[in-house]
């Protein structure tokens, strides 16, 4: 009787659960279909992307640096498809408690696989539950704002199902009704050793235990299907399936995160070209004003969010008390898309400020930490910039200081609003001439590099020191170079990150035309933002060049012996720490060259900050934030400067003028006295001493002989 009722309950509940799950799939599909077309390259090449999916999901590459969580999550993930076959056994055991899967249950490797995965999954889910409990106690921790009941439910189901699998395996070792050969240590390698505990159990007791345990396993699994089917926005469960598609359709098919170049502004799936603005329909929307303005890949991103909060945990805005959390922003968009799909909200509802506040949107520094950390490849930065684009282009709505910066860009082609005639003032007083293309030279063919000075390098007093240092270092190394002088305009990075795509393209096309006219091939830049823009974003507009950051070029010159770095005369040691610019490190994976330069500098002792390299923390200046004021929470620059000062460093070294500015201000706010300099500035005195040594007949310098 128990078996009959158990089987009936299992069939009815499972049927209802499957129906609810299928309806959830349908509703989720409708949610993703709210989005417009996505570029065809998101689905090609098929073979390479399939390989990428297997590599990323099985390798769990985004969990690097978190080995325990990586192993635990991997075990739980793998248990899902492998242990699914045990549900078939469960239904069979409700009919016949001695049921075994034909062939498989008598095949020792299968028994080993099931039990090893089950134990690993059990240990893994207990570990993950413990991690959640520990992290949830932290103020503004990564789980703040996540739906707790959903996480607890999923964790409970995994625990119950895996525990039932193991209990049934133990019961099978002593079942009097086995339909295959009796269990042995070869078919039940770990559970066989628990058999003595049941030696005195009656046959009826064993049958009852098998029936109830199998029923519990089926009901737990069915409850999961039913609950997630009723909750299409339950990313903590749906990501098991959606992550496969999301990883497949990621931005780069080589496995790199969606960093570097921003996605182009698209209208109807086609990248916007400002030269064809007049051809756009009058009712065309630029950027994302409503949920339907995002493409289907963005909708998939929102739906895939598992609420793990790893993006929130590394977000500089969230860490310093700002309202932005990339996780919460994604969840808001996901939930709104779900409401629209089921008719609970309008497709035309405006997202800002209806769903997302302007304060959240403008707090982003576009540092990319969220994108790098996300285990399911959500492209937060591109979505945030799409929202900014609508405000910037359609509404001209910026924070006041940022709006003033835009006007300066429009009028003077630089964020400082200074005349182009002042772009060469940085070179005054140098002991050599800096040739200007179009004035002193007609073509870049006459030099090895075009040195892109950048707006900061030309107009900011602190950045001018870096520009002068690089010029002198290249001169010492015998590297010929020329500059564009007043022919150079802002690359457009702050305009693009602030959402003004039209102004970006205007500036970029002007620069590309100038560079192409002089025949530029190799370009060296000191600004990480200029480096990223020219190297990664100009090609889409017709400007393809060989672009190197100055730390890369200087490192090559030191390694090749073109630059000699001599120790200070007193021989003292100088304690330094290095700050990785986000647009050099995280967006472009340039980590080693600046560190190798510091390592080659005599008398330098590098003390790394806890958050360094790939895990570095933003200075607060990206995303055009260098031209706005922080009015909420702690300044990001002060947070980062305090970390730098805690290393005991006398000097904070970096490789971007905006980082120099932000960290100099941050050191002052943190109450420290450390100096903030660019790598080139740090090298200059040592290189000068090295040149003197090379010029002296004695080889030691100072004798005056040649």
Buried (B, 14 or more C-beta within 10 A) or exposed (E): EEBEEBBEBBEEBBEBBBEBBEEBBEBBEBBBEBBBEBBEEBBEEEEEBEEBBEEBBEEBEBBEEBEEBBBBBBBBBBBBEBBEEBBEBBBBBBBBBBBBBEEBBBBBEBBBBBBBBBBBBBBBBBBBBEBBEEBBEEEEBBBBBBBEEBBEBBBBBBBBBBBBBBBBBBBBBBBEBBBBEEBEBBBBBBBBEBBEEBEEBEEEEBBBBBBBBBBBBBBBBBBBBBBBBEBBBBBBBBBBBBBBBBBBBBBBBEBEBBBBBBBBBBBEEEEBBBEEEEEEEEEEBBBBBBBBBBBBBBBBBBBBBBBBBBBBBBBBBBBBBBBBBBBBBBBBBBBBBBBBBEEEBEEEBEBBEEBBBBBBBBBBBBBBBBBBBBBBBBBBBBBBBBBBBBBBBBEEBBBEBBBBBBEBBBEBBBBBBBEBEBBBEBBEEEEEEBBBBBBEBEEBEBBBBBBBBBBBBBBBEBBBBBBBBBBBBBBBBEBEBBBBBBBBBBBBBBBBBBBBBBBBBBBBBBBBEBBEBBEBBBBBBBBBBBBBBBBBBBBBBEBBBEBBBBBBBBBBBBEEEBBBBBBBEEEEEBBBBBBBBBBBBBBBEBBEBBBBBBEBBBBBBBBBBEBBBBBBBBBBBBBBBBBBEBEEBBBBBBBBBBBBBBBEBBBBBBBBBBBBBBBBBBBBBBEBEBBBBBBBBBBBBBBBBBBBBEEBEEEEBEEEEE
